[in-house]
């Protein structure tokens, strides 16, 4: 791994902020790196207020969206809330549908089938709307590229309101309203909302029209926080406010569906990381293994007994998903090795029997192994479908644009995308993608990077520092957990490899006579020889807590050793 130390802010700015906040210079250093330069900004960072959220009507087309929904309600129209099958889409559908149902009964939900309909707005979904008398579809986390589908619906006298956060194409669908902060003509102050976040802004605008305040909407924020974590959007600006208050809801008074999941895992307090790795995979598993509607059903349920049944069902989907994911990852790794493709710029693999629901996870696993832009293909009807994942700093969406002549359809973000192509184009695409990436990627991006916030000495590491850093949460893109680096470390004689297969490294470290401080290095068991060699070494780490037999102590969570 390559270690990159972030630039240190100017000392006079560090001193100034340290005095203004009455904190030590290391804390001021970390805050300045996060763009916090004053007492007022620090207050908003440490104590995000719901009043800091922007006016939803600043979003392009918001008044049109509210007006069309209110007209549908006043005329007794049937409204179909339509969303993608992943966490962002299903939480958004649960949020908007449950809010509308508090004051209007003619609302139903629709999640497309991952296998028969695929991603986004489907013709089958529009036919369902026509057959069941729906005249308004509100699409969440999809739709901004559904030009033909929206035109198809229009011909059937079905209107669309689109709430999306993906990059639009050159042309926009002919919907009544398109809420998307990434529209070039949208001047909304924050353009990094997830799909559920855009749905929440619509709910905020509708609530305003009904005389409700932002505090009345707090119970919906557990859904928004989950989508923010799962969709890996920056936890800055509005997302920080929504995630901060959403986590409070999850830990204090979660909706019944979340409570049923949390009861299964028996964890007291959940962080955004727990939401990403515990709650989100279970919600996702429904759409991956069976149908996304199962997730919506759990998330809107208000009866605990029923929620427990639904949560148990989803837990089974999640176990099946884990088993499949491991099996396919192994097959994909063997395919790369058999084809002698370990030294390419990209990983592109295909097998027609791979489960479409887990190829995104497998792409992530392969990226962890070979650390390069990766696509995993499977058969989907008469086409091939793929999930793409990228490495930090490389825009895979732009790379796919460079392969457009081989692709039928694609969409997504900088680091994750999906696409379909004709089977006969697979090899052409594979060759073209390798060429495009090879010509455009900076070779250093193919080595994983650890961004170090600051070098520290052990005498700076205190329980007080850890308590303050914990208040930097929720962590995520744009506000990652601070990473430190210390040099001239020595093992105090207790280093050992631990865990199944001795995969992990347990340490007790000293520096210049300060310490020992306990440390754990996950998946670093193979570095034991380096540590016990008695020559000093450096470590990159985060601060963490270790609880053992009722005693809580500060420990270092080692990321790498040099």
Long-range contacts (C-beta under 8 A, 24 or more apart in sequence): 1-447, 1-448, 1-449, 1-450, 1-559, 1-560, 2-444, 2-447, 2-448, 2-449, 2-450, 3-449, 3-450, 3-452, 3-485, 3-540, 3-560, 3-562, 4-449, 4-450, 4-451, 4-452, 5-452, 5-454, 5-455, 5-485, 6-33, 6-451, 6-452, 6-453, 6-454, 8-454, 9-33, 13-37, 17-42, 23-468, 24-465, 26-454, 26-456, 26-460, 26-465, 27-465, 27-468, 27-469, 29-453, 29-454, 30-453, 30-454, 30-469, 30-472, 30-482, 33-453, 34-472, 34-479, 45-240, 45-472, 46-471, 48-240, 48-241, 48-244, 48-245, 49-241, 50-214, 50-215, 50-218, 50-241, 50-245, 51-214, 52-238, 52-241, 53-204, 53-214, 53-238, 53-241, 53-242, 54-188, 54-189, 54-190, 54-238, 56-201, 56-202, 56-204, 56-205, 56-208, 57-205, 57-208, 58-187, 58-188, 58-189, 59-179, 59-181, 59-186, 59-188, 59-198, 59-201, 60-178, 60-179, 60-180, 60-183, 60-185, 60-186, 60-187, 60-188, 61-177, 61-178, 61-179, 62-177, 62-179, 62-201, 62-202, 62-205, 64-176, 64-177, 65-161, 65-163, 65-176, 65-177, 65-179, 65-202, 65-205, 66-202, 66-205, 66-206, 66-209, 68-136, 68-159, 68-161, 68-176, 68-177, 69-100, 69-136, 69-138, 69-161, 69-206, 70-206, 70-209, 72-135, 72-136, 73-104, 76-106, 77-106, 77-134, 77-135, 77-136, 78-106, 78-107, 78-108, 78-132, 78-133, 78-134, 78-135, 78-136, 79-104, 79-106, 79-107, 79-108, 79-134, 79-136, 79-137, 79-138, 80-107, 80-108, 80-109, 80-110, 80-128, 80-129, 80-132, 80-134, 80-136, 80-137, 80-138, 81-107, 81-108, 81-109, 81-110, 81-138, 81-140, 82-109, 82-110, 82-111, 82-112, 82-121, 82-125, 82-137, 82-138, 82-139, 82-140, 82-142, 83-109, 83-110, 83-111, 83-139, 83-140, 83-141, 83-142, 83-195, 83-292, 83-296, 84-111, 84-112, 84-119, 84-120, 84-140, 84-141, 84-142, 84-195, 84-292, 85-111, 85-112, 85-113, 85-114, 85-119, 85-286, 85-287, 85-291, 85-292, 86-141, 86-230, 86-284, 86-287, 86-292, 87-226, 87-227, 87-230, 87-231, 87-280, 87-283, 87-284, 87-295, 88-141, 88-194, 88-195, 88-196, 88-227, 88-230, 88-231, 89-140, 89-141, 89-142, 89-195, 89-196, 89-292, 90-283, 90-286, 90-287, 90-292, 90-295, 90-296, 90-299, 91-196, 91-223, 91-224, 91-226, 91-227, 91-283, 91-299, 92-140, 92-141, 92-163, 92-195, 92-196, 92-198, 92-199, 92-223, 92-227, 93-140, 93-296, 94-223, 94-295, 94-296, 94-299, 94-300, 95-196, 95-199, 95-200, 95-203, 95-220, 95-223, 95-224, 96-138, 96-140, 96-163, 96-199, 96-202, 96-203, 97-296, 97-300, 98-220, 98-300, 99-203, 99-206, 99-207, 99-217, 99-220, 100-206, 103-210, 108-132, 108-134, 109-293, 109-296, 111-287, 111-291, 111-292, 111-293, 111-295, 111-296, 112-292, 113-291, 114-287, 114-288, 114-291, 114-292, 114-356, 114-357, 115-356, 115-357, 115-380, 118-380, 118-385, 118-420, 119-411, 119-418, 120-145, 120-146, 120-149, 120-411, 121-146, 121-149, 121-150, 121-160, 122-149, 123-149, 123-152, 126-152, 126-153, 126-156, 126-158, 129-153, 129-156, 129-158, 130-156, 130-158, 134-158, 135-159, 136-160, 136-161, 137-161, 138-163, 138-202, 139-163, 139-164, 140-164, 140-195, 140-196, 140-198, 140-199, 141-165, 141-194, 141-195, 141-196, 141-198, 141-199, 142-166, 142-195, 143-173, 143-175, 143-178, 144-168, 144-169, 144-172, 144-173, 144-178, 144-180, 144-182, 145-169, 145-173, 145-411, 146-173, 147-171, 147-172, 147-173, 147-174, 149-173, 150-174, 150-175, 161-202, 163-195, 163-198, 163-199, 163-201, 163-202, 164-195, 164-198, 165-193, 165-194, 165-195, 165-197, 165-198, 165-233, 166-411, 166-412, 166-413, 167-397, 167-413, 189-237, 190-237, 190-238, 190-239, 192-233, 192-234, 192-236, 192-237, 192-238, 192-239, 193-233, 193-238, 193-239, 194-224, 194-227, 194-228, 194-231, 194-233, 194-239, 195-227, 195-231, 196-223, 196-224, 196-226, 196-227, 196-228, 196-231, 197-224, 197-227, 197-228, 197-233, 197-238, 197-239, 197-242, 200-224, 200-242, 218-245, 218-249, 219-249, 219-253, 219-255, 221-245, 221-246, 221-248, 221-249, 222-246, 222-249, 222-250, 222-254, 222-255, 222-258, 223-255, 223-299, 225-249, 225-250, 225-272, 225-275, 225-474, 226-250, 226-258, 226-275, 226-279, 226-280, 226-283, 228-272, 228-476, 229-272, 229-273, 229-275, 229-276, 229-280, 229-474, 229-476, 230-275, 230-276, 230-280, 230-283, 230-284, 232-415, 232-416, 232-476, 232-477, 233-476, 233-477, 234-476, 234-477, 234-478, 234-479, 235-272, 235-474, 235-475, 235-476, 235-477, 235-478, 235-479, 236-477, 236-478, 236-479, 240-474, 240-479, 243-272, 243-474, 243-476, 244-474, 247-271, 247-272, 247-275, 247-474, 250-275, 250-279, 255-299, 256-301, 256-302, 256-303, 256-304, 256-307, 257-298, 257-299, 257-300, 257-301, 257-307, 257-310, 257-311, 258-299, 259-304, 259-307, 260-298, 260-304, 260-307, 260-308, 260-310, 260-311, 261-298, 261-311, 261-314, 263-308, 263-311, 264-311, 264-312, 264-315, 271-473, 271-474, 271-475, 272-473, 272-474, 272-475, 272-476, 273-475, 281-318, 281-321, 282-311, 282-314, 282-315, 282-317, 282-318, 283-314, 284-321, 285-314, 285-317, 285-318, 285-320, 285-321, 286-314, 286-317, 287-357, 288-317, 288-321, 288-355, 288-357, 288-358, 289-317, 289-318, 289-320, 289-321, 289-357, 290-317, 321-357, 321-358, 321-361, 324-355, 324-357, 324-358, 325-358, 325-361, 325-362, 325-365, 328-354, 328-355, 328-358, 328-359, 328-362, 328-376, 329-362, 329-365, 329-366, 332-362, 332-365, 332-366, 332-376, 333-366, 333-369, 336-366, 336-370, 342-370, 344-372, 344-434, 345-372, 345-373, 345-434, 345-437, 345-438, 345-441, 345-446, 346-372, 346-373, 346-374, 346-375, 346-433, 346-434, 346-437, 346-438, 347-372, 347-373, 347-374, 347-375, 348-374, 348-375, 348-377, 348-429, 348-430, 348-433, 348-434, 349-375, 349-376, 349-377, 350-376, 350-377, 350-378, 350-384, 350-386, 350-426, 351-377, 351-378, 352-378, 352-379, 353-378, 353-379, 354-378, 356-380, 356-385, 359-385, 359-386, 359-387, 360-387, 360-389, 360-416, 360-418, 362-387, 363-387, 363-388, 363-389, 364-389, 367-391, 371-446, 371-447, 371-448, 372-437, 372-446, 373-399, 373-433, 373-437, 373-441, 375-419, 375-433, 377-426, 379-423, 380-420, 382-423, 383-408, 383-420, 383-421, 383-422, 383-423, 384-420, 384-421, 384-422, 384-423, 384-426, 385-418, 385-419, 385-420, 386-418, 386-419, 386-420, 386-421, 387-416, 387-417, 387-418, 388-412, 388-416, 388-417, 388-418, 388-419, 389-415, 389-416, 390-414, 390-415, 390-416, 391-445, 391-446, 391-448, 392-445, 392-448, 392-449, 393-442, 393-445, 393-449, 394-437, 394-441, 394-442, 394-445, 398-440, 399-433, 399-436, 399-437, 399-440, 400-433, 402-432, 402-436, 402-440, 403-429, 403-432, 403-433, 403-436, 405-432, 406-432, 450-483, 450-540, 450-559, 450-560, 451-480, 451-483, 452-483, 452-484, 452-485, 452-540, 453-482, 453-483, 453-484, 454-482, 454-484, 454-485, 455-484, 455-485, 455-486, 455-487, 456-484, 456-485, 456-486, 457-486, 457-511, 457-512, 457-514, 458-486, 458-509, 458-510, 458-511, 458-512, 458-514, 458-515, 458-517, 459-512, 459-514, 461-517, 461-543, 461-554, 461-556, 462-554, 463-554, 465-543, 466-543, 466-545, 466-554, 469-543, 481-542, 482-542, 482-543, 483-540, 483-541, 483-542, 483-559, 484-540, 484-541, 484-542, 484-543, 485-538, 485-539, 485-540, 485-541, 486-511, 486-538, 486-539, 486-541, 487-511, 487-536, 487-538, 488-512, 488-536, 488-538, 489-536, 489-537, 489-538, 489-539, 490-534, 490-536, 491-531, 491-532, 491-534, 492-516, 495-528, 495-531, 495-532, 496-528, 497-525, 497-528, 498-525, 499-525, 501-525, 502-528, 505-531, 505-558, 507-531, 507-556, 507-558, 509-539, 509-556, 517-554, 517-555, 517-556, 518-546, 518-553, 518-554, 518-555, 518-556, 519-555, 519-556, 519-557, 519-558, 520-544, 520-546, 520-555, 520-556, 520-557, 520-558, 521-557, 521-558, 521-559, 521-561, 522-557, 524-558, 524-560, 524-561, 527-561, 530-561, 531-561, 537-561, 537-562, 538-562
